[in-house]
C-alpha cells in the first residue's frame, strides 16, 4: 500500500516537474522573442557580423553543394576505370575522388574563362555603343515615328516630347547629381574596391573549404546523422533525415535544372537572334539567359530592357523581337523546362508566384531564385504533417474528397455530403488523384 502511494506521489511529482519545466521554457522563449523584437537592430547587426565572419565557410559550402553533382559524375566514371587497373581499392577510391574534384573545378574555371573571353568584350562594346549613340538612336526613333504616323501629328509630337523629356532628365541628372557628387562617388568606389578585394579573398578561402568538404562529404554527412539520432528518438530522427533528403532532392534538382535550362535558352536566343540579324546579339542573349533563372517573372524582366535596346535602334526589329520572345518562352515553358525540371517542386502556379513575391521581397534576387524550392520544402513539410494528423483521426487524405463535403460524422468519421448533392462523393472519388496522397 505504501509502495503504491509512493509510486503515485512520484508520478504526480514527475508530472508537476514536467509542467513547471514547460512553463519555464515557454517563459524563456517569450523573453527571448521580446528581446529580439525590442533589440531588433542589435540582433540584426550581430547576425550580419557573424555572417561576415562565416562568409568564407558559407561560400565554400555553397560551392561544394553546386559542384557535388559534377564531381560525383566524374568520380563514378574514373572509379570504374581505376578499380579494374589498381589492386588497392582504397587508393583507387581516393584517387577517383581527387580527380573528380579537380575535374569539376577545371570545368567550372574553363566555362568561366570562356564566358569572359567570348561574352564580356562583346557586352562591354554593346554597352559603350549604346551610351555614346543614345541621342542619335532617340532622334532616329522619333524620325521613324514621324514618318510612320504621317497625317497624325499628335502621336509624333507626343513621342518627340516624351523622348525630349527623357533626354533632358538624363542630362539634368548628369549635371546636377553625378558631377557635384563625384568626390562622394569616388569614395564609394574606393570602399567598393576594398570590399571587392575582401570578397575575392573570401571566395579563395571558400574554394579551399569546398575542396575539404567535397573530399570528406561522407564523413560530414555521417557526423550530422549521428548528432540527429543522438538528440532525437529514432522515430523523429527518421522523419528529420527523410525531410532533409527530400529538401536536398528539391533544391538540387531545381537549381541545377534551372541553370541548365537558362543556359540552353541563352544559347538558343543567341543563335536565333544572330540569324535574324538583331543588334547587340550577345548582350540580348546574356540578358535573356540570366533573367530566365528567375521563375515565372524572369522572362518578363529580361524582355523589357532587351526590347528597349532593340526598338531604339530599329523599331520594326523591336516588333519581331517581341514575337520571338513570346515564341521562345512558350517553347521553354511547355517543352524545354518540363523536360529538364520535370515536377521537381510539385508547386502550383499560385504558390510559385507567392514564393517569388514573398521571398523576393525579403531577400531580393537570391530570394526570387531560391524562394520556389524553399516554398516547395515548406509545402512538403506541411503536407506530411496534415497527412499524419488526418491518419491519426481516421479521416480521408485525398483533397478532392473534401471539395463537396458538408461535415464529418462524429461517430463514424465519415465525410457527410449535402443531401441535394448525393453524387458529390461519387464525383469526388472519380476526381481523386493518384499522387500518393499529395495535397493539390
GUFIFI-47703 format. One record per residue (C-alpha): residue number from 0; residue in one letter; z, y, x. Coordinates in nm, 4 decimals. Each point is the difference from the previous one (the first is absolute). Example, Ala and Ser with C-alpha at 12.3 -4.5 7.8 and 13.67 -1.06 7.14 Angstrom:
! GUFIFI-47703
k / r / pz / py / px
0 / A / 0.7800 / -0.4500 / 1.2300 .
1 / S / -0.0660 / 0.3440 / 0.1370 .
//
This chain:
! GUFIFI-47703
k / r / pz / py / px
0 / X / 0.0000 / 0.0000 / 0.0000 .
1 / X / 0.0942 / 0.2371 / 0.2802 .
2 / X / -0.3160 / -0.0929 / 0.1842 .
3 / X / -0.2141 / 0.0858 / -0.3072 .
4 / X / 0.1754 / 0.3355 / -0.0344 .
5 / X / -0.0504 / 0.0695 / 0.3680 .
6 / X / -0.3701 / -0.0855 / -0.0281 .
7 / X / -0.0308 / 0.2212 / -0.3078 .
8 / X / 0.1768 / 0.2837 / 0.1831 .
9 / X / -0.2243 / -0.0416 / 0.3036 .
10 / X / -0.3074 / 0.0007 / -0.2207 .
11 / X / 0.1083 / 0.3211 / -0.1723 .
12 / X / 0.0825 / 0.1565 / 0.3351 .
13 / X / -0.3411 / -0.0962 / 0.1269 .
14 / X / -0.1652 / 0.1518 / -0.3084 .
15 / X / 0.2003 / 0.3233 / 0.0331 .
16 / X / -0.0888 / 0.0153 / 0.3708 .
17 / X / -0.3700 / -0.0382 / -0.0781 .
18 / X / 0.0207 / 0.2687 / -0.2691 .
19 / X / 0.1834 / 0.2349 / 0.2387 .
20 / X / -0.2574 / -0.0691 / 0.2716 .
21 / X / -0.2870 / 0.0688 / -0.2405 .
22 / X / 0.1628 / 0.3283 / -0.1127 .
23 / X / 0.0560 / 0.1023 / 0.3621 .
24 / X / -0.3624 / -0.0756 / 0.0991 .
25 / X / -0.1272 / 0.1887 / -0.3051 .
26 / X / 0.2227 / 0.2962 / 0.0862 .
27 / X / -0.1259 / 0.0008 / 0.3596 .
28 / X / -0.3618 / -0.0164 / -0.1177 .
29 / X / 0.0586 / 0.2964 / -0.2330 .
30 / X / 0.1525 / 0.2018 / 0.2849 .
31 / X / -0.2905 / -0.0927 / 0.2276 .
32 / X / -0.2543 / 0.0944 / -0.2689 .
33 / X / 0.1734 / 0.3350 / -0.0580 .
34 / X / 0.0114 / 0.0646 / 0.3749 .
35 / X / -0.3734 / -0.0728 / 0.0337 .
36 / X / -0.0839 / 0.2460 / -0.2791 .
37 / X / 0.2500 / 0.2676 / 0.1063 .
38 / X / -0.0961 / -0.0223 / 0.3677 .
39 / X / -0.3693 / -0.0727 / -0.0583 .
40 / X / -0.1287 / 0.2260 / 0.2779 .
41 / X / 0.2324 / -0.1473 / 0.2588 .
42 / X / -0.0820 / -0.3508 / -0.1196 .
43 / X / -0.3763 / 0.0556 / 0.0250 .
44 / X / 0.0329 / 0.1672 / 0.3411 .
45 / X / 0.1966 / -0.3029 / 0.1210 .
46 / X / -0.2721 / -0.2369 / -0.1154 .
47 / X / -0.2708 / 0.2185 / 0.1556 .
48 / X / 0.1858 / -0.0019 / 0.3301 .
49 / X / 0.0525 / -0.3757 / -0.0205 .
50 / X / -0.3690 / -0.0536 / -0.0820 .
51 / X / -0.0963 / 0.2207 / 0.2961 .
52 / X / 0.2119 / -0.2168 / 0.2282 .
53 / X / -0.1380 / -0.3244 / -0.1443 .
54 / X / -0.3599 / 0.1252 / -0.0276 .
55 / X / -0.1287 / -0.2145 / 0.2931 .
56 / X / 0.1600 / -0.3098 / -0.1555 .
57 / X / -0.1496 / 0.0797 / -0.3416 .
58 / X / -0.3441 / 0.0585 / 0.1532 .
59 / X / 0.0279 / -0.3271 / 0.1930 .
60 / X / 0.0966 / -0.1963 / -0.3125 .
61 / X / -0.2866 / 0.1525 / -0.2009 .
62 / X / -0.2513 / -0.0735 / 0.2771 .
63 / X / 0.1283 / -0.3564 / 0.0323 .
64 / X / -0.0269 / -0.0512 / -0.3764 .
65 / X / -0.3591 / 0.1288 / -0.0084 .
66 / X / -0.1080 / -0.1948 / 0.3104 .
67 / X / 0.1659 / -0.3276 / -0.0984 .
68 / X / -0.2957 / -0.1369 / -0.2077 .
69 / X / -0.2475 / 0.0739 / 0.2819 .
70 / X / 0.2324 / -0.1454 / 0.2631 .
71 / X / 0.0647 / -0.3136 / -0.2081 .
72 / X / -0.3723 / -0.0613 / -0.0517 .
73 / X / -0.0790 / 0.0310 / 0.3717 .
74 / X / 0.3039 / -0.2099 / 0.0924 .
75 / X / -0.1021 / -0.2815 / -0.2360 .
76 / X / -0.3474 / -0.0374 / 0.1504 .
77 / X / 0.1222 / 0.0309 / 0.3601 .
78 / X / 0.2800 / -0.2509 / -0.0604 .
79 / X / -0.2471 / -0.2612 / -0.1264 .
80 / X / -0.2015 / 0.0378 / 0.3197 .
81 / X / 0.2977 / -0.0075 / 0.2382 .
82 / X / 0.1887 / -0.2907 / -0.1610 .
83 / X / -0.2842 / -0.2380 / 0.0847 .
84 / X / -0.0194 / 0.1200 / 0.3619 .
85 / X / 0.3651 / 0.0555 / 0.0944 .
86 / X / 0.2661 / -0.2698 / 0.0231 .
87 / X / 0.2962 / 0.2337 / -0.0474 .
88 / X / -0.0137 / 0.1031 / -0.3650 .
89 / X / 0.2700 / 0.2668 / 0.0377 .
90 / X / -0.1994 / 0.1766 / 0.2708 .
91 / X / -0.3094 / -0.0280 / -0.2162 .
92 / X / 0.1861 / 0.1615 / -0.2913 .
93 / X / 0.1370 / 0.2844 / 0.2169 .
94 / X / -0.3410 / 0.0613 / 0.1564 .
95 / X / -0.1639 / -0.0008 / -0.3440 .
96 / X / 0.2534 / 0.2549 / -0.1241 .
97 / X / -0.0622 / 0.2254 / 0.3012 .
98 / X / -0.3781 / -0.0204 / -0.0402 .
99 / X / 0.0380 / 0.0688 / -0.3723 .
100 / X / 0.2071 / 0.3148 / 0.0593 .
101 / X / -0.2347 / 0.1232 / 0.2760 .
102 / X / -0.3062 / -0.0756 / -0.2138 .
103 / X / 0.1398 / 0.1847 / -0.3010 .
104 / X / 0.0777 / 0.3104 / 0.2054 .
105 / X / -0.3358 / -0.0122 / 0.1800 .
106 / X / -0.1737 / -0.0177 / -0.3380 .
107 / X / 0.1965 / 0.2986 / -0.1335 .
108 / X / -0.0574 / 0.2083 / 0.3153 .
109 / X / -0.3710 / -0.0910 / -0.0034 .
110 / X / -0.0423 / 0.1059 / -0.3627 .
111 / X / 0.1954 / 0.3202 / 0.0662 .
112 / X / -0.2135 / 0.0898 / 0.3027 .
113 / X / -0.3196 / -0.0809 / -0.1905 .
114 / X / 0.1075 / 0.2312 / -0.2817 .
115 / X / 0.0808 / 0.2782 / 0.2477 .
116 / X / -0.3329 / -0.0318 / 0.1802 .
117 / X / -0.2157 / -0.0435 / -0.3098 .
118 / X / 0.1729 / 0.2080 / -0.2664 .
119 / X / 0.2067 / 0.2801 / 0.1553 .
120 / X / -0.2914 / 0.1860 / 0.1691 .
121 / X / -0.2149 / -0.0175 / -0.3152 .
122 / X / 0.2879 / 0.1084 / -0.2255 .
123 / X / 0.1000 / 0.2905 / 0.2281 .
124 / X / -0.3642 / 0.1144 / 0.0242 .
125 / X / -0.0347 / -0.0086 / -0.3799 .
126 / X / 0.3195 / 0.2019 / -0.0451 .
127 / X / -0.1118 / 0.2611 / 0.2557 .
128 / X / -0.3402 / 0.0333 / -0.1671 .
129 / X / 0.1676 / 0.0356 / -0.3394 .
130 / X / 0.2323 / 0.2764 / 0.1240 .
131 / X / -0.2720 / 0.1991 / 0.1781 .
132 / X / -0.2627 / -0.0474 / -0.2695 .
133 / X / 0.2227 / 0.0512 / -0.3049 .
134 / X / -0.1258 / 0.3551 / -0.0847 .
135 / X / -0.3665 / -0.1090 / 0.0277 .
136 / X / 0.0662 / -0.3073 / -0.2119 .
137 / X / 0.1663 / 0.2129 / -0.2686 .
138 / X / -0.2971 / 0.2411 / 0.0035 .
139 / X / -0.2473 / -0.2895 / -0.0257 .
140 / X / 0.1941 / -0.1493 / -0.2910 .
141 / X / 0.0052 / 0.3339 / -0.1830 .
142 / X / -0.3751 / 0.0427 / 0.0613 .
143 / X / -0.0634 / -0.3518 / -0.1329 .
144 / X / 0.2060 / 0.0722 / -0.3137 .
145 / X / -0.1919 / 0.3243 / -0.0575 .
146 / X / -0.3299 / -0.1816 / 0.0390 .
147 / X / 0.1141 / -0.2872 / -0.2234 .
148 / X / 0.1361 / 0.2299 / -0.2745 .
149 / X / -0.2957 / 0.2371 / -0.0369 .
150 / X / 0.0327 / 0.1905 / -0.3241 .
151 / X / 0.3804 / -0.0559 / -0.0109 .
152 / X / 0.1432 / 0.2725 / 0.2200 .
153 / X / 0.3555 / -0.0493 / -0.1315 .
154 / X / 0.0388 / -0.3417 / 0.1657 .
155 / X / -0.1490 / 0.1208 / 0.3255 .
156 / X / 0.2251 / 0.3057 / -0.0015 .
157 / X / 0.3039 / -0.2148 / -0.0729 .
158 / X / -0.0781 / -0.2373 / 0.2890 .
159 / X / -0.0679 / 0.2915 / 0.2365 .
160 / X / 0.3287 / 0.1721 / -0.0929 .
161 / X / 0.1891 / -0.3282 / 0.0337 .
162 / X / -0.1186 / -0.0681 / 0.3539 .
163 / X / 0.0395 / 0.3649 / 0.0981 .
164 / X / 0.3639 / -0.0176 / -0.1084 .
165 / X / 0.0467 / -0.3227 / 0.1963 .
166 / X / -0.1550 / 0.1581 / 0.3100 .
167 / X / 0.2111 / 0.3149 / -0.0382 .
168 / X / 0.3141 / -0.2087 / -0.0436 .
169 / X / -0.0750 / -0.1994 / 0.3162 .
170 / X / -0.0735 / 0.3178 / 0.1966 .
171 / X / 0.3152 / 0.1674 / -0.1289 .
172 / X / 0.2020 / -0.3088 / 0.0888 .
173 / X / -0.1398 / 0.0015 / 0.3534 .
174 / X / 0.0666 / 0.3732 / 0.0531 .
175 / X / 0.3355 / 0.0404 / -0.1708 .
176 / X / 0.1646 / -0.3405 / 0.0457 .
177 / X / -0.1485 / -0.1865 / 0.2942 .
178 / X / -0.0400 / 0.2796 / 0.2574 .
179 / X / 0.3330 / 0.1857 / -0.0555 .
180 / X / 0.1917 / -0.3280 / 0.0214 .
181 / X / -0.1921 / -0.1378 / 0.2959 .
182 / X / 0.3108 / 0.0078 / 0.2201 .
183 / X / 0.1981 / -0.1873 / -0.2609 .
184 / X / -0.2744 / -0.2607 / -0.0279 .
185 / X / -0.0123 / -0.0343 / 0.3778 .
186 / X / 0.3722 / -0.0757 / 0.0025 .
187 / X / -0.0522 / -0.2519 / -0.2789 .
188 / X / -0.2863 / -0.1586 / 0.1915 .
189 / X / 0.2175 / -0.0200 / 0.3121 .
190 / X / 0.2818 / -0.1693 / -0.1898 .
191 / X / -0.2581 / -0.2242 / -0.1665 .
192 / X / -0.1356 / -0.1035 / 0.3405 .
193 / X / 0.3544 / -0.0813 / 0.1156 .
194 / X / 0.0581 / -0.2043 / -0.3146 .
195 / X / -0.3358 / -0.1711 / 0.0512 .
196 / X / 0.0943 / -0.0980 / 0.3564 .
197 / X / 0.3330 / -0.1380 / -0.1250 .
198 / X / -0.1798 / -0.1917 / -0.2724 .
199 / X / -0.2433 / -0.1494 / 0.2521 .
200 / X / 0.2943 / -0.1097 / 0.2137 .
201 / X / 0.1575 / -0.1607 / -0.3072 .
202 / X / -0.3304 / -0.1745 / -0.0736 .
203 / X / -0.0124 / -0.1389 / 0.3546 .
204 / X / 0.3558 / -0.1298 / -0.0353 .
205 / X / -0.0969 / -0.1347 / -0.3448 .
206 / X / -0.2875 / -0.1936 / 0.1553 .
207 / X / 0.2448 / -0.1653 / 0.2419 .
208 / X / 0.2372 / -0.0752 / -0.2890 .
209 / X / -0.2861 / -0.1525 / -0.2018 .
210 / X / -0.0822 / -0.2355 / 0.2891 .
211 / X / 0.3623 / -0.1213 / 0.0127 .
212 / X / 0.0120 / -0.0431 / -0.3787 .
213 / X / -0.3291 / -0.1907 / -0.0143 .
214 / X / 0.0983 / -0.2272 / 0.2886 .
215 / X / 0.3346 / -0.0926 / -0.1630 .
216 / X / -0.0766 / 0.0388 / -0.3696 .
217 / X / 0.1221 / -0.3520 / -0.0889 .
218 / X / 0.3346 / 0.0665 / 0.1698 .
219 / X / 0.0476 / 0.3282 / -0.1877 .
220 / X / -0.0944 / -0.1660 / -0.3293 .
221 / X / 0.2455 / -0.2833 / 0.0647 .
222 / X / 0.2816 / 0.2434 / 0.0830 .
223 / X / -0.0653 / 0.1986 / -0.3163 .
224 / X / 0.0056 / -0.3152 / -0.2143 .
225 / X / 0.3208 / -0.1152 / 0.1714 .
226 / X / 0.1711 / 0.3298 / -0.0887 .
227 / X / -0.1165 / -0.0207 / -0.3624 .
228 / X / 0.1330 / -0.3549 / -0.0444 .
229 / X / 0.3232 / 0.0941 / 0.1758 .
230 / X / 0.0662 / 0.2918 / -0.2377 .
231 / X / -0.1257 / -0.1463 / -0.3294 .
232 / X / 0.0292 / -0.3342 / -0.1729 .
233 / X / -0.3053 / -0.2281 / 0.0294 .
234 / X / -0.1059 / 0.0688 / -0.3606 .
235 / X / -0.0120 / 0.3785 / 0.0528 .
236 / X / -0.1257 / -0.0287 / 0.3577 .
237 / X / -0.2949 / -0.2102 / -0.1165 .
238 / X / -0.0922 / 0.2714 / -0.2510 .
239 / X / 0.0232 / 0.2696 / 0.2692 .
240 / X / -0.2166 / -0.1944 / 0.2456 .
241 / X / -0.2556 / -0.0781 / -0.2704 .
242 / X / -0.0113 / 0.3666 / -0.1061 .
243 / X / -0.0466 / 0.1160 / 0.3589 .
244 / X / -0.2771 / -0.2545 / 0.0522 .
245 / X / -0.1718 / 0.1187 / -0.3190 .
246 / X / 0.0409 / 0.3648 / 0.1079 .
247 / X / -0.1596 / -0.0796 / 0.3349 .
248 / X / -0.2863 / -0.1709 / -0.1804 .
249 / X / -0.0552 / 0.3036 / -0.2263 .
250 / X / 0.0257 / 0.2628 / 0.2744 .
251 / X / -0.2013 / -0.1959 / 0.2576 .
252 / X / -0.2772 / -0.0923 / -0.2421 .
253 / X / -0.0276 / 0.3512 / -0.1413 .
254 / X / 0.0087 / 0.1967 / 0.3277 .
255 / X / -0.2371 / -0.2200 / 0.1997 .
256 / X / -0.2303 / -0.0410 / -0.2986 .
257 / X / -0.0078 / 0.3722 / -0.0728 .
258 / X / -0.0751 / 0.0885 / 0.3636 .
259 / X / -0.2854 / -0.2536 / 0.0083 .
260 / X / -0.1306 / 0.1216 / -0.3359 .
261 / X / 0.0040 / 0.3645 / 0.1157 .
262 / X / -0.1764 / -0.0890 / 0.3259 .
263 / X / -0.2771 / -0.1787 / -0.1928 .
264 / X / -0.0358 / 0.2946 / -0.2398 .
265 / X / -0.0162 / 0.2464 / 0.2929 .
266 / X / -0.2724 / -0.2014 / 0.1797 .
267 / X / -0.1943 / -0.0517 / -0.3232 .
268 / X / 0.0242 / 0.3725 / -0.0778 .
269 / X / -0.1280 / 0.0884 / 0.3475 .
270 / X / -0.3013 / -0.2329 / -0.0289 .
271 / X / -0.1045 / 0.1222 / -0.3459 .
272 / X / 0.0617 / 0.3690 / 0.0798 .
273 / X / -0.2052 / -0.0341 / 0.3189 .
274 / X / -0.2865 / -0.1543 / -0.2009 .
275 / X / 0.0283 / 0.2862 / -0.2527 .
276 / X / -0.0041 / 0.2470 / 0.2948 .
277 / X / 0.3182 / 0.1737 / -0.1121 .
278 / X / 0.1470 / 0.2712 / 0.2263 .
279 / X / 0.3086 / -0.0785 / 0.2111 .
280 / X / -0.0333 / -0.3729 / -0.0683 .
281 / X / 0.2773 / -0.1119 / 0.2367 .
282 / X / 0.2477 / 0.2584 / -0.1312 .
283 / X / -0.0703 / -0.0969 / -0.3620 .
284 / X / 0.0357 / -0.3728 / 0.0770 .
285 / X / 0.3333 / 0.0599 / 0.1773 .
286 / X / 0.1360 / 0.2033 / -0.2932 .
287 / X / -0.1119 / -0.2636 / -0.2531 .
288 / X / 0.1405 / -0.2893 / 0.2038 .
289 / X / 0.3360 / 0.1604 / 0.0822 .
290 / X / 0.0727 / 0.1288 / -0.3507 .
291 / X / -0.1011 / -0.3368 / -0.1493 .
292 / X / 0.3224 / -0.1411 / 0.1496 .
293 / X / 0.1888 / 0.1806 / -0.2789 .
294 / X / -0.0207 / -0.2128 / -0.3162 .
295 / X / -0.1499 / 0.1438 / -0.3195 .
296 / X / 0.0019 / 0.3709 / 0.1001 .
297 / X / -0.1510 / -0.0497 / 0.3469 .
298 / X / -0.3677 / 0.0027 / -0.1036 .
299 / X / 0.0476 / 0.3250 / -0.1946 .
300 / X / 0.1932 / 0.1625 / 0.2863 .
301 / X / -0.2781 / -0.0869 / 0.2442 .
302 / X / -0.2876 / 0.0912 / -0.2340 .
303 / X / 0.1050 / 0.3643 / -0.0526 .
304 / X / -0.0158 / 0.1300 / 0.3627 .
305 / X / -0.3015 / -0.2219 / 0.0728 .
306 / X / -0.1893 / 0.1435 / -0.2974 .
307 / X / 0.0827 / 0.3567 / 0.1097 .
308 / X / -0.1315 / -0.0734 / 0.3509 .
309 / X / -0.3291 / -0.1339 / -0.1386 .
310 / X / -0.0566 / 0.2508 / -0.2805 .
311 / X / 0.0443 / 0.3003 / 0.2313 .
312 / X / -0.2875 / -0.1256 / 0.2128 .
313 / X / -0.2219 / -0.1477 / -0.2687 .
314 / X / 0.0899 / 0.0253 / -0.3714 .
315 / X / -0.2510 / -0.2661 / -0.1054 .
316 / X / 0.1393 / -0.2486 / 0.2525 .
317 / X / 0.3465 / 0.0858 / -0.1315 .
318 / X / -0.1039 / -0.1410 / -0.3371 .
319 / X / -0.1399 / -0.3139 / 0.1647 .
320 / X / 0.3237 / -0.0318 / 0.1969 .
321 / X / 0.2095 / 0.0033 / -0.3197 .
322 / X / -0.2181 / -0.2737 / -0.1500 .
323 / X / 0.0363 / -0.2051 / 0.3185 .
324 / X / 0.3810 / 0.0396 / 0.0001 .
325 / X / 0.0212 / -0.1183 / -0.3625 .
326 / X / -0.2146 / -0.3059 / 0.0778 .
327 / X / 0.1949 / -0.0747 / 0.3206 .
328 / X / 0.3355 / 0.0147 / -0.1748 .
329 / X / -0.1236 / -0.2283 / -0.2770 .
330 / X / -0.1126 / -0.2513 / 0.2644 .
331 / X / 0.3337 / 0.0299 / 0.1801 .
332 / X / 0.2091 / -0.0234 / -0.3163 .
333 / X / -0.1852 / -0.2921 / -0.1565 .
334 / X / -0.1374 / -0.2012 / 0.2936 .
335 / X / 0.1313 / 0.0806 / 0.3509 .
336 / X / 0.3610 / 0.0905 / -0.0890 .
337 / X / 0.0744 / -0.3025 / -0.2222 .
338 / X / -0.1621 / -0.2371 / 0.2520 .
339 / X / 0.2180 / 0.1272 / 0.2876 .
340 / X / 0.3237 / 0.0966 / -0.1747 .
341 / X / -0.0119 / -0.2435 / -0.2906 .
342 / X / 0.3120 / 0.0376 / -0.2141 .
343 / X / 0.2303 / 0.0653 / 0.2974 .
344 / X / 0.2256 / 0.2385 / -0.1932 .
345 / X / -0.0180 / -0.1322 / -0.3566 .
346 / X / 0.0396 / 0.3532 / -0.1390 .
347 / X / -0.1864 / 0.1490 / -0.2928 .
348 / X / -0.1848 / 0.3321 / 0.0338 .
349 / X / 0.2886 / 0.1893 / -0.1600 .
350 / X / 0.2537 / -0.1195 / 0.2576 .
351 / X / -0.2427 / 0.0723 / 0.2846 .
352 / X / -0.0323 / 0.3623 / -0.1147 .
353 / X / 0.3758 / 0.0192 / -0.0588 .
354 / X / 0.0743 / -0.1271 / 0.3530 .
355 / X / -0.2451 / 0.2411 / 0.1633 .
356 / X / 0.1367 / 0.2998 / -0.1920 .
357 / X / 0.3677 / -0.0784 / 0.0599 .
358 / X / -0.0030 / -0.1212 / 0.3589 .
359 / X / -0.2741 / 0.2441 / 0.0984 .
360 / X / 0.2156 / 0.2839 / -0.1307 .
361 / X / 0.2988 / -0.1298 / 0.1950 .
362 / X / -0.1623 / -0.0926 / 0.3335 .
363 / X / -0.3450 / 0.1616 / 0.0009 .
364 / X / -0.2951 / -0.1960 / 0.1427 .
365 / X / 0.2110 / -0.3002 / 0.1173 .
366 / X / 0.1433 / -0.0203 / -0.3498 .
367 / X / -0.3476 / -0.0007 / -0.1570 .
368 / X / -0.1043 / -0.2805 / 0.2354 .
369 / X / 0.3145 / -0.2175 / -0.0147 .
370 / X / 0.1107 / 0.0892 / -0.3533 .
371 / X / -0.2173 / -0.2655 / -0.1658 .
372 / X / 0.1288 / -0.3040 / 0.1983 .
373 / X / 0.3560 / 0.1384 / -0.0213 .
374 / X / -0.0359 / 0.0312 / -0.3773 .
375 / X / -0.1408 / -0.3542 / -0.0068 .
376 / X / 0.3120 / -0.1300 / 0.1761 .
377 / X / 0.2296 / 0.1872 / -0.2422 .
378 / X / -0.2065 / -0.1302 / -0.2929 .
379 / X / 0.0273 / -0.3559 / 0.1349 .
380 / X / 0.3806 / 0.0219 / 0.0412 .
381 / X / 0.0465 / 0.1416 / -0.3520 .
382 / X / -0.2325 / -0.2688 / -0.1350 .
383 / X / 0.2043 / -0.2779 / 0.1630 .
384 / X / 0.3276 / 0.1476 / -0.1287 .
385 / X / -0.1325 / 0.0304 / -0.3568 .
386 / X / -0.1270 / -0.3583 / 0.0054 .
387 / X / 0.3360 / -0.1222 / 0.1339 .
388 / X / 0.2044 / 0.1697 / -0.2745 .
389 / X / -0.2434 / -0.1129 / -0.2717 .
390 / X / 0.0342 / -0.3603 / 0.1176 .
391 / X / 0.3791 / 0.0287 / -0.0019 .
392 / X / -0.0140 / 0.1157 / -0.3618 .
393 / X / -0.2502 / -0.2672 / -0.0981 .
394 / X / -0.2673 / 0.2520 / -0.0965 .
395 / X / -0.3764 / -0.0106 / 0.0381 .
396 / X / -0.1294 / 0.1525 / 0.3247 .
397 / X / -0.3572 / 0.0840 / -0.1059 .
398 / X / -0.0602 / 0.3690 / -0.0768 .
399 / X / -0.2578 / -0.0581 / -0.2728 .
400 / X / 0.2579 / -0.1871 / -0.2048 .
401 / X / 0.2015 / 0.3235 / -0.0313 .
402 / X / -0.2880 / 0.2206 / -0.1166 .
403 / X / 0.0244 / -0.0801 / -0.3717 .
404 / X / 0.3642 / -0.1126 / -0.0127 .
405 / X / 0.2565 / 0.1704 / -0.2243 .
406 / X / 0.3279 / -0.1412 / 0.1341 .
407 / X / 0.1642 / -0.3050 / 0.1607 .
408 / X / 0.1861 / -0.2493 / -0.2158 .
409 / X / 0.3600 / 0.0039 / 0.1243 .
410 / X / 0.0594 / -0.3681 / -0.0769 .
411 / X / -0.3204 / -0.1630 / 0.1218 .
412 / X / -0.1171 / 0.2599 / 0.2572 .
413 / X / -0.3455 / -0.0190 / -0.1587 .
414 / X / -0.2234 / 0.3050 / -0.0341 .
415 / X / -0.0300 / 0.1159 / -0.3598 .
416 / X / -0.3237 / 0.1680 / -0.1115 .
417 / X / -0.0744 / 0.2286 / -0.2923 .
418 / X / -0.0376 / -0.1882 / -0.3275 .
419 / X / -0.3291 / 0.1734 / -0.0817 .
420 / X / -0.1314 / -0.1018 / 0.3427 .
421 / X / 0.0713 / -0.3728 / -0.0030 .
422 / X / -0.2926 / -0.0620 / 0.2291 .
423 / X / 0.1489 / 0.2317 / 0.2624 .
424 / X / 0.1658 / -0.2832 / 0.1868 .
425 / X / -0.3213 / -0.1991 / -0.0077 .
426 / X / -0.2041 / 0.2949 / 0.1301 .
427 / X / 0.2580 / 0.0628 / 0.2702 .
428 / X / -0.0213 / -0.3625 / 0.1107 .
429 / X / -0.3798 / 0.0242 / 0.0129 .
430 / X / 0.0226 / 0.3111 / 0.2198 .
431 / X / 0.2579 / -0.1539 / 0.2299 .
432 / X / -0.1043 / 0.0417 / 0.3632 .
433 / X / 0.0298 / -0.2914 / 0.2414 .
434 / X / 0.1343 / 0.2032 / 0.2929 .
435 / X / 0.3254 / -0.1871 / 0.0746 .
436 / X / 0.1886 / 0.2266 / -0.2395 .
437 / X / -0.1004 / 0.3279 / 0.1664 .
438 / X / 0.0785 / 0.3121 / -0.1992 .
439 / X / -0.3173 / 0.1880 / -0.0932 .
//
